[in-house]
């Protein structure tokens, strides 16, 4: 089912409406004001165009995967390193942050006496249970989580707009909305599209992909407009949970309830989705390089899911959620993903050049990625911790890749002799 | 012999430190609610990381202390009652 359209689409949908993305978007809305939808649309168009270039290059290379193109460009070991580093950190760090947030959301909106970390562990256990069941179960549940997320946010938006229209005779928002430009917030919007890179033009028609991608961006823009219209702008900027602040202004207690459903279902979907992405990344490495793994496919999936779950649980139990360095770890993980996207684009453009297909606009696009990565890196308040984290994860990825690849080559040489 | 002394010290600390901590008075939420707004009470929000940022509820007027940095409280009168809030 992974190669079908629904599964990769649902991973992207759960991430773009997750607490992490809504926080970035909410802060951007508060800062950008009326520029917000234009900034988001501009970044979305650039992102979609870059993915189209990668898919086009893949098609011209007998459907070589983006990872395969990176291997051709950089070599196997660097490609393995960055893939492992980005996928494994994505599966561990981001779900931990989202699970903790979901725990607080459940405690503060639904059941105040239920311990927030207890709920976070419950969600983690549930995702692990899905992967122990294996087969199509995590995939079907992934689509279910995305459906619940989209339904809840659409109900919130439509109910919010309906309420706004009926109350237009009376109260109008009186606070002045200021619009500012910020490269930091603009580049941050690139991080909202995590998961959509799994959408392949081979598995689905371009129109369907555009509908899902464009539809999710439109929903986000509508949410932004609604929030901006009804929520004091300073509240959005100052709040650490702007999505809940906006939901409260949009629809009162019911708005908070619906947003709570969005946060929890998106958390489940994104966590489950990152587990699936990590498993598929691993399978791609094993298949591409014929790496020695003496466990069955199902055994590998369960073992990896268990290892990731134990890592997440261990980090939560160790109090990482309360660490001031957590935001650096989250941004570092997302920058590794962004860096991997950049490598895919560069590999694709290299293939295009070899075909004699040169386009200045694509070079400008290729320059945007490293600029965005460096800007987000250096504009962060604790660049040193962020850089150390990225370096540590890359080093760990390199060591793992080197050991594995070396063992793989030894096994291949032994079998030849 | 050295190991025995270290173990004895560890056990002593294990049982005496909680006694020292018990001397710091606690305030329940109703008591705090009655005193909110009073000039003599300073609520200090000591939650860190996601414990603070993921929570929707922040006490109005609370002073945020991030990662043990108490410089925000330097100007306060030491005779005031400081209520440390962590959950």
Boltz contact constraints between the chains, C-beta under 6 A:
constraints:
  - contact:
      token1: [A, 100]
      token2: [B, 50]
      max_distance: 6.0
  - contact:
      token1: [A, 100]
      token2: [B, 54]
      max_distance: 6.0
  - contact:
      token1: [A, 101]
      token2: [B, 54]
      max_distance: 6.0
  - contact:
      token1: [A, 104]
      token2: [B, 54]
      max_distance: 6.0
  - contact:
      token1: [A, 104]
      token2: [B, 55]
      max_distance: 6.0
  - contact:
      token1: [A, 108]
      token2: [B, 56]
      max_distance: 6.0
  - contact:
      token1: [A, 240]
      token2: [B, 53]
      max_distance: 6.0
  - contact:
      token1: [A, 241]
      token2: [B, 56]
      max_distance: 6.0
  - contact:
      token1: [A, 244]
      token2: [B, 56]
      max_distance: 6.0
  - contact:
      token1: [A, 321]
      token2: [B, 49]
      max_distance: 6.0
  - contact:
      token1: [A, 321]
      token2: [B, 50]
      max_distance: 6.0
  - contact:
      token1: [A, 322]
      token2: [B, 48]
      max_distance: 6.0
  - contact:
      token1: [A, 322]
      token2: [B, 49]
      max_distance: 6.0
  - contact:
      token1: [A, 322]
      token2: [B, 51]
      max_distance: 6.0
  - contact:
      token1: [A, 323]
      token2: [B, 49]
      max_distance: 6.0
  - contact:
      token1: [A, 324]
      token2: [B, 48]
      max_distance: 6.0
  - contact:
      token1: [A, 324]
      token2: [B, 49]
      max_distance: 6.0
  - contact:
      token1: [A, 324]
      token2: [B, 67]
      max_distance: 6.0
  - contact:
      token1: [A, 326]
      token2: [B, 49]
      max_distance: 6.0
